[in-house]
Amino acid sequence: MNYELFIARRYLFAKKSHHAINIISGISVLGVAVATMAMVVTLSVFNGFQDLVADLFTAFDAELRVTPTDGQTISANDSSLLRLQKSDAVEVYTPVLEGQALVVQEGRQQVVTIKGVADNITQQGHIEDILYGDGSFCLHADVLEYGVLGIQLAQQLGLPAFFENPLQVYAPKPGERVNIGNPLSSFNHDELQSPGVVFMVRQAKYDANYILTSLGFAQNLFDREGRVSSVELKLKEGVKMEKVKEQLRAELGERFKVEDRYEQQNDVFRVMRIEKLISYFFLSFILLVACFNIIGSLSMLMIDKRQDIQTLRSLGATDAQICTIFRLEGHIISFAGALLGLVLGGVLCWIQQEYGLVTMGDSEGSFIIETYPVSVYLTDILLVLATVLAVGWIAIWYPVRYLTRKFIIHNS
């Protein structure tokens, strides 16, 4: 240990001639600790909401989705897709065709997104976990085609989970203008039966707009026989998703986009990331203000230790070394506050995870969850620690240099 650090540590913990200096030093540590704790808790709450939203999409969005970059459909027998289907990293390969259609039921109508999927869609995730009703998940049987509606869409159409009369579905014929005299002739028409269940992702994007049905029904309705709009993939257990995603992007080239769940819902997660970033900057500014409290503690300490400084100079200490002593003391205070804040923040997050002390509101059942979710990421802990040390250095460096010259060097 060099002597500057040794003296700085002694000055921090040793008894001062003025008791107020100890109090101000403690307040400085506490101020940094509170700001650090606030950063840890706030960022962890944002992480909790992000994980919650990701979990909601898990049963509906595939682990990876491959789509043509031009936004159009592509042949299901495309050579690139066939190679993808045989990839050693892929466990489940599900072709998908999506399109807009008009559904009509007993005088009510709604523009919806028809998502036609292969029968192995149940192997992609846990779609059974988002189903509600007395029926069972089914896409087709013999000549009958079934449609699983989002719960909000069913409510808009005034339909229960099981409806007896089939749902009428209309889709415009590709490349054909609407016949004013007979508009229905410009549309393909088909019917969907009820399997007795609806799905609920708890996101209006899906619950109010989507109907799940068979791939064959969608291809027939949209006149897209043998074509798909995307391919959904589930990777084998133990395979690193990020590595496979980059490999597929390199292999498929610019013709296709390869997206994970976060990228598929980029609009949602982008907003959450921006909110988290803004909160981080605001809290960093508050932390900067808290670090300025350290200056008051150091200035009083410099005045209190004038005789000690004179002794050090007589022993050969340079002005730069004297300045370093007080700067190190400021860093020790900020570091101590950072550690205390990290511990307090981690404890508060653990208490919230285990006991859910902070609730979303007084109306039971009004929210998806009853208490604020928290998820502590190691990356955020390291970011907060680095931020505290960096902000502490910024707040301390010039003031300590100025105060040292003013109170010690120029007055010696």
C-alpha positions as CSV (number, residue, x, y, z in Angstrom):
1,M,0.0,0.0,0.0
2,N,1.5,3.4,-1.0
3,Y,1.6,6.0,1.7
4,E,-0.9,8.3,0.0
5,L,-3.6,5.6,0.2
6,F,-2.5,4.7,3.7
7,I,-2.9,8.3,4.9
8,A,-6.1,8.8,3.1
9,R,-7.6,5.7,4.7
10,R,-6.4,6.8,8.1
11,Y,-7.9,10.3,7.7
12,L,-11.2,8.8,6.8
13,F,-11.5,6.4,9.8
14,A,-9.4,8.3,12.4
15,K,-11.0,10.5,15.0
16,K,-11.1,14.2,13.9
17,S,-10.7,17.2,16.2
18,H,-14.1,18.4,15.0
19,H,-16.9,15.8,15.4
20,A,-18.9,17.5,12.6
21,I,-16.3,16.3,10.1
22,N,-17.2,12.6,10.9
23,I,-20.9,13.4,10.6
24,I,-20.5,15.1,7.2
25,S,-18.3,12.2,5.9
26,G,-21.0,9.8,7.0
27,I,-23.6,11.8,5.3
28,S,-21.5,11.8,2.1
29,V,-21.2,8.0,2.2
30,L,-25.0,7.7,2.9
31,G,-25.9,10.1,0.1
32,V,-23.8,8.1,-2.5
33,A,-25.3,4.9,-1.1
34,V,-28.9,6.1,-1.4
35,A,-28.3,7.2,-5.0
36,T,-26.6,3.9,-5.8
37,M,-29.4,1.9,-4.2
38,A,-32.0,3.9,-6.3
39,M,-30.1,3.1,-9.5
40,V,-30.0,-0.7,-8.7
41,V,-33.7,-0.9,-7.7
42,T,-34.9,1.2,-10.6
43,L,-32.9,-0.7,-13.3
44,S,-34.0,-4.0,-11.7
45,V,-37.7,-3.0,-11.9
46,F,-37.2,-2.2,-15.6
47,N,-35.6,-5.6,-16.1
48,G,-38.5,-7.2,-14.3
49,F,-41.0,-5.7,-16.6
50,Q,-38.9,-6.6,-19.6
51,D,-38.7,-10.2,-18.5
52,L,-42.4,-10.2,-17.8
53,V,-43.2,-9.1,-21.3
54,A,-40.8,-11.5,-22.8
55,D,-42.4,-14.4,-20.8
56,L,-45.9,-13.3,-22.2
57,F,-44.6,-13.6,-25.7
58,T,-42.8,-16.9,-25.2
59,A,-45.8,-19.0,-25.9
60,F,-46.7,-17.2,-29.1
61,D,-43.4,-16.0,-30.6
62,A,-40.9,-18.5,-31.9
63,E,-37.4,-18.7,-30.6
64,L,-36.2,-17.6,-34.0
65,R,-38.2,-16.4,-37.0
66,V,-36.9,-16.3,-40.6
67,T,-38.7,-14.0,-43.0
68,P,-38.0,-12.7,-46.5
69,T,-36.5,-9.3,-46.5
70,D,-38.8,-8.0,-49.2
71,G,-41.8,-8.7,-47.0
72,Q,-43.4,-11.1,-49.6
73,T,-44.1,-14.8,-49.5
74,I,-41.6,-17.4,-50.6
75,S,-41.9,-20.9,-51.8
76,A,-42.0,-23.5,-49.0
77,N,-39.5,-25.6,-51.1
78,D,-36.9,-22.8,-51.5
79,S,-33.5,-24.4,-51.3
80,S,-32.4,-22.1,-48.5
81,L,-35.4,-23.1,-46.4
82,L,-34.8,-26.8,-47.1
83,R,-31.2,-26.5,-45.9
84,L,-32.5,-24.7,-42.8
85,Q,-35.0,-27.5,-42.1
86,K,-32.2,-30.0,-42.1
87,S,-29.9,-28.0,-39.8
88,D,-28.4,-29.8,-36.9
89,A,-29.2,-26.9,-34.6
90,V,-33.0,-26.9,-35.4
91,E,-35.4,-29.1,-33.4
92,V,-38.7,-27.8,-34.7
93,Y,-39.3,-26.2,-38.1
94,T,-42.7,-24.6,-38.6
95,P,-43.8,-22.9,-41.8
96,V,-46.1,-19.9,-41.4
97,L,-48.4,-17.8,-43.7
98,E,-49.9,-14.6,-42.4
99,G,-52.3,-12.2,-44.0
100,Q,-55.1,-9.7,-43.5
101,A,-58.7,-10.8,-43.8
102,L,-62.2,-9.7,-42.9
103,V,-64.2,-11.9,-40.5
104,V,-68.0,-11.6,-40.1
105,Q,-70.2,-13.1,-37.5
106,E,-73.9,-12.3,-36.9
107,G,-73.7,-8.8,-38.3
108,R,-70.3,-8.0,-36.6
109,Q,-67.2,-7.7,-38.6
110,Q,-63.5,-7.1,-37.9
111,V,-60.3,-6.9,-39.9
112,V,-57.9,-9.5,-38.5
113,T,-54.6,-11.2,-39.1
114,I,-54.9,-14.8,-40.1
115,K,-51.9,-16.8,-39.0
116,G,-51.7,-20.2,-40.7
117,V,-49.3,-22.6,-39.1
118,A,-48.2,-26.2,-39.5
119,D,-49.5,-28.9,-37.1
120,N,-46.2,-28.9,-35.1
121,I,-46.9,-25.4,-33.7
122,T,-47.6,-27.0,-30.3
123,Q,-43.9,-28.2,-30.2
124,Q,-42.6,-24.6,-30.7
125,G,-43.5,-23.5,-27.1
126,H,-46.2,-23.9,-24.5
127,I,-49.2,-22.7,-26.4
128,E,-51.5,-24.8,-24.3
129,D,-50.6,-22.5,-21.4
130,I,-52.4,-19.5,-23.0
131,L,-55.6,-21.3,-24.0
132,Y,-58.9,-20.8,-22.2
133,G,-62.1,-22.7,-22.7
134,D,-63.5,-26.2,-22.4
135,G,-62.3,-27.4,-25.9
136,S,-58.9,-28.4,-27.1
137,F,-56.3,-26.9,-29.4
138,C,-57.1,-28.1,-33.0
139,L,-56.4,-26.6,-36.4
140,H,-58.2,-29.0,-38.7
141,A,-59.9,-32.3,-38.8
142,D,-61.1,-34.1,-41.9
143,V,-62.7,-31.3,-44.0
144,L,-63.2,-28.9,-41.1
145,E,-60.9,-26.0,-40.5
146,Y,-60.7,-24.5,-37.0
147,G,-59.7,-21.1,-35.9
148,V,-58.4,-20.1,-32.4
149,L,-59.3,-16.5,-31.7
150,G,-57.5,-14.0,-29.5
151,I,-59.7,-13.4,-26.4
152,Q,-60.2,-9.7,-27.1
153,L,-61.1,-10.4,-30.7
154,A,-63.7,-12.9,-29.5
155,Q,-65.2,-10.3,-27.2
156,Q,-65.4,-7.7,-30.0
157,L,-67.3,-10.2,-32.2
158,G,-69.5,-11.2,-29.2
159,L,-68.4,-14.8,-29.3
160,P,-67.8,-17.2,-26.4
161,A,-64.9,-19.7,-26.4
162,F,-67.1,-22.1,-28.3
163,F,-69.5,-20.8,-31.0
164,E,-71.8,-23.0,-33.0
165,N,-72.1,-21.0,-36.2
166,P,-68.9,-21.0,-38.3
167,L,-66.9,-17.8,-38.6
168,Q,-67.1,-16.3,-42.1
169,V,-63.7,-15.2,-43.4
170,Y,-63.1,-13.1,-46.5
171,A,-59.7,-12.2,-48.2
172,P,-59.2,-10.1,-51.3
173,K,-58.1,-12.0,-54.4
174,P,-54.5,-11.1,-55.2
175,G,-54.1,-8.6,-58.1
176,E,-57.9,-8.2,-58.6
177,R,-59.8,-5.0,-58.4
178,V,-63.0,-4.8,-56.4
179,N,-66.1,-5.4,-58.5
180,I,-68.5,-2.6,-57.6
181,G,-71.5,-4.5,-58.9
182,N,-70.7,-7.6,-57.0
183,P,-68.0,-6.9,-54.3
184,L,-68.0,-10.4,-52.9
185,S,-66.8,-11.9,-56.2
186,S,-63.5,-10.1,-55.6
187,F,-62.9,-11.9,-52.3
188,N,-62.0,-15.5,-51.4
189,H,-64.4,-16.9,-48.9
190,D,-64.1,-19.7,-46.4
191,E,-65.3,-20.7,-42.9
192,L,-63.7,-21.5,-39.6
193,Q,-65.2,-23.7,-36.9
194,S,-64.6,-23.2,-33.2
195,P,-62.4,-25.7,-31.3
196,G,-63.9,-24.4,-28.1
197,V,-60.8,-22.4,-26.9
198,V,-59.4,-18.9,-27.3
199,F,-55.9,-17.7,-26.5
200,M,-54.7,-14.9,-24.3
201,V,-51.2,-13.5,-24.6
202,R,-52.2,-10.4,-22.5
203,Q,-51.0,-8.2,-25.4
204,A,-53.6,-6.4,-27.5
205,K,-51.4,-6.8,-30.6
206,Y,-52.3,-10.5,-30.6
207,D,-55.4,-10.8,-28.4
208,A,-57.4,-8.3,-30.4
209,N,-56.2,-9.1,-33.9
210,Y,-55.0,-12.7,-34.4
211,I,-56.6,-15.9,-35.4
212,L,-54.6,-19.1,-35.4
213,T,-55.5,-21.7,-38.0
214,S,-54.0,-24.3,-40.3
215,L,-51.3,-23.5,-42.9
216,G,-53.5,-25.1,-45.6
217,F,-56.5,-22.9,-44.7
218,A,-54.4,-19.7,-45.0
219,Q,-52.7,-20.8,-48.3
220,N,-56.1,-21.5,-49.8
221,L,-57.7,-18.3,-48.5
222,F,-54.9,-16.0,-49.8
223,D,-54.3,-18.0,-53.0
224,R,-50.7,-18.8,-51.9
225,E,-50.5,-22.5,-52.4
226,G,-47.1,-23.9,-51.5
227,R,-45.9,-20.5,-50.2
228,V,-45.1,-19.2,-46.8
229,S,-44.4,-15.7,-45.3
230,S,-42.0,-16.9,-42.6
231,V,-40.5,-19.9,-40.8
232,E,-40.4,-20.3,-37.1
233,L,-37.6,-22.3,-35.4
234,K,-37.1,-23.9,-32.1
235,L,-33.5,-24.8,-31.4
236,K,-32.2,-28.0,-29.8
237,E,-31.5,-27.9,-26.1
238,G,-28.0,-26.7,-25.3
239,V,-27.5,-24.8,-28.5
240,K,-26.5,-21.1,-28.1
241,M,-29.2,-19.1,-29.7
242,E,-27.0,-16.0,-30.4
243,K,-24.4,-18.1,-32.2
244,V,-27.0,-20.0,-34.3
245,K,-28.7,-16.7,-35.2
246,E,-25.4,-15.2,-36.5
247,Q,-24.6,-18.4,-38.4
248,L,-28.1,-18.4,-40.1
249,R,-27.7,-14.8,-41.1
250,A,-24.4,-15.5,-42.7
251,E,-25.7,-18.6,-44.5
252,L,-29.1,-17.2,-45.7
253,G,-27.6,-13.9,-46.8
254,E,-29.5,-10.7,-47.5
255,R,-32.6,-12.5,-48.8
256,F,-33.8,-13.3,-45.3
257,K,-34.1,-11.7,-41.9
258,V,-33.4,-13.8,-38.8
259,E,-34.9,-12.5,-35.6
260,D,-35.1,-13.6,-32.0
261,R,-38.1,-12.9,-29.7
262,Y,-36.8,-9.5,-28.7
263,E,-36.2,-8.5,-32.3
264,Q,-39.7,-9.8,-33.3
265,Q,-41.1,-7.4,-30.7
266,N,-38.6,-4.7,-31.3
267,D,-41.2,-1.9,-31.0
268,V,-42.2,-2.9,-27.5
269,F,-38.7,-3.6,-26.2
270,R,-37.2,-0.5,-27.8
271,V,-39.6,1.7,-25.8
272,M,-38.7,-0.1,-22.6
273,R,-35.0,0.2,-23.4
274,I,-35.4,4.0,-24.0
275,E,-37.3,4.4,-20.7
276,K,-34.6,2.5,-18.9
277,L,-31.9,4.6,-20.5
278,I,-33.6,7.9,-19.6
279,S,-34.1,6.7,-16.0
280,Y,-30.4,5.8,-15.9
281,F,-29.3,9.3,-17.0
282,F,-31.6,11.0,-14.5
283,L,-30.4,8.9,-11.6
284,S,-26.7,9.5,-12.7
285,F,-27.4,13.2,-12.4
286,I,-28.8,12.7,-8.9
287,L,-25.7,10.6,-8.1
288,L,-23.5,13.5,-9.3
289,V,-25.3,15.9,-7.0
290,A,-24.8,13.4,-4.1
291,C,-21.1,13.1,-4.9
292,F,-20.7,16.9,-4.5
293,N,-21.5,16.4,-0.8
294,I,-18.0,14.8,-0.6
295,I,-16.4,18.1,-1.4
296,G,-17.8,19.7,1.8
297,S,-16.4,16.8,3.9
298,L,-12.9,17.1,2.2
299,S,-12.7,20.9,2.5
300,M,-13.3,20.6,6.3
301,L,-10.8,17.8,6.5
302,M,-8.2,19.9,4.7
303,I,-8.6,22.7,7.2
304,D,-8.5,20.3,10.1
305,K,-5.3,18.6,8.9
306,R,-3.2,21.7,8.1
307,Q,-0.6,20.9,10.6
308,D,-0.3,17.3,9.4
309,I,0.1,18.6,5.9
310,Q,2.9,20.8,7.0
311,T,4.6,17.8,8.6
312,L,4.3,15.8,5.4
313,R,5.8,18.6,3.4
314,S,8.7,18.8,5.8
315,L,9.2,15.1,5.3
316,G,9.5,15.7,1.5
317,A,5.9,15.2,0.3
318,T,5.2,17.1,-2.9
319,D,2.2,19.2,-3.6
320,A,0.9,16.6,-6.1
321,Q,1.2,13.9,-3.5
322,I,-0.7,16.0,-0.9
323,C,-3.4,16.5,-3.5
324,T,-3.5,12.8,-4.2
325,I,-4.1,12.0,-0.5
326,F,-7.3,14.0,-0.4
327,R,-8.4,12.9,-3.9
328,L,-8.0,9.2,-2.7
329,E,-10.0,10.0,0.4
330,G,-12.8,11.2,-1.9
331,H,-12.6,8.1,-4.0
332,I,-12.7,5.9,-0.8
333,I,-15.9,7.7,0.3
334,S,-17.6,7.2,-3.1
335,F,-16.5,3.6,-3.3
336,A,-17.7,2.9,0.2
337,G,-21.1,4.5,-0.7
338,A,-21.2,2.5,-3.9
339,L,-20.7,-0.8,-2.0
340,L,-23.2,0.0,0.6
341,G,-25.7,1.1,-2.0
342,L,-25.2,-2.1,-4.1
343,V,-25.8,-4.2,-1.0
344,L,-28.9,-2.3,0.1
345,G,-30.3,-2.3,-3.5
346,G,-29.7,-6.0,-3.8
347,V,-31.4,-6.7,-0.4
348,L,-34.4,-4.6,-1.4
349,C,-34.7,-6.4,-4.7
350,W,-34.5,-9.7,-2.9
351,I,-37.2,-8.7,-0.5
352,Q,-39.5,-7.6,-3.3
353,Q,-38.9,-10.9,-5.2
354,E,-39.7,-13.0,-2.1
355,Y,-42.4,-11.1,-0.4
356,G,-43.8,-8.6,-3.0
357,L,-44.1,-5.7,-0.5
358,V,-44.7,-3.0,-3.2
359,T,-47.9,-3.8,-5.1
360,M,-49.2,-2.5,-8.4
361,G,-52.3,-1.0,-6.9
362,D,-55.3,-1.6,-4.7
363,S,-57.6,-3.1,-7.4
364,E,-57.0,-6.8,-7.1
365,G,-57.1,-8.6,-10.5
366,S,-56.8,-5.3,-12.5
367,F,-53.2,-6.0,-13.5
368,I,-51.3,-9.0,-15.0
369,I,-49.3,-9.2,-11.8
370,E,-50.1,-7.9,-8.3
371,T,-46.6,-6.7,-7.3
372,Y,-43.7,-4.9,-9.1
373,P,-41.4,-7.4,-10.8
374,V,-37.7,-7.1,-10.3
375,S,-34.8,-8.9,-12.0
376,V,-31.2,-8.1,-10.9
377,Y,-28.7,-8.4,-13.8
378,L,-25.0,-8.7,-13.1
379,T,-24.4,-6.3,-16.1
380,D,-26.5,-3.6,-14.4
381,I,-24.6,-4.1,-11.1
382,L,-21.3,-3.6,-12.9
383,L,-22.7,-0.6,-14.8
384,V,-23.9,1.0,-11.6
385,L,-20.5,0.4,-9.9
386,A,-18.6,1.9,-12.9
387,T,-21.0,4.8,-13.0
388,V,-20.6,5.7,-9.3
389,L,-16.8,5.5,-9.6
390,A,-16.7,7.6,-12.8
391,V,-19.2,10.2,-11.5
392,G,-17.3,10.3,-8.2
393,W,-14.0,10.9,-10.1
394,I,-15.6,13.7,-12.2
395,A,-17.1,15.3,-9.1
396,I,-14.0,15.1,-7.0
397,W,-11.0,15.7,-9.3
398,Y,-11.1,19.4,-10.0
399,P,-12.6,20.6,-6.7
400,V,-10.0,18.6,-4.7
401,R,-7.2,20.1,-6.7
402,Y,-8.6,23.6,-6.3
403,L,-9.3,23.2,-2.6
404,T,-5.9,21.7,-1.9
405,R,-4.1,24.7,-3.5
406,K,-6.4,27.2,-1.7
407,F,-6.4,25.8,1.8
408,I,-3.0,24.0,2.0
409,I,-0.5,25.0,-0.5
410,H,-1.1,28.7,-1.0
411,N,-1.5,29.3,2.7
412,S,1.6,27.4,3.8
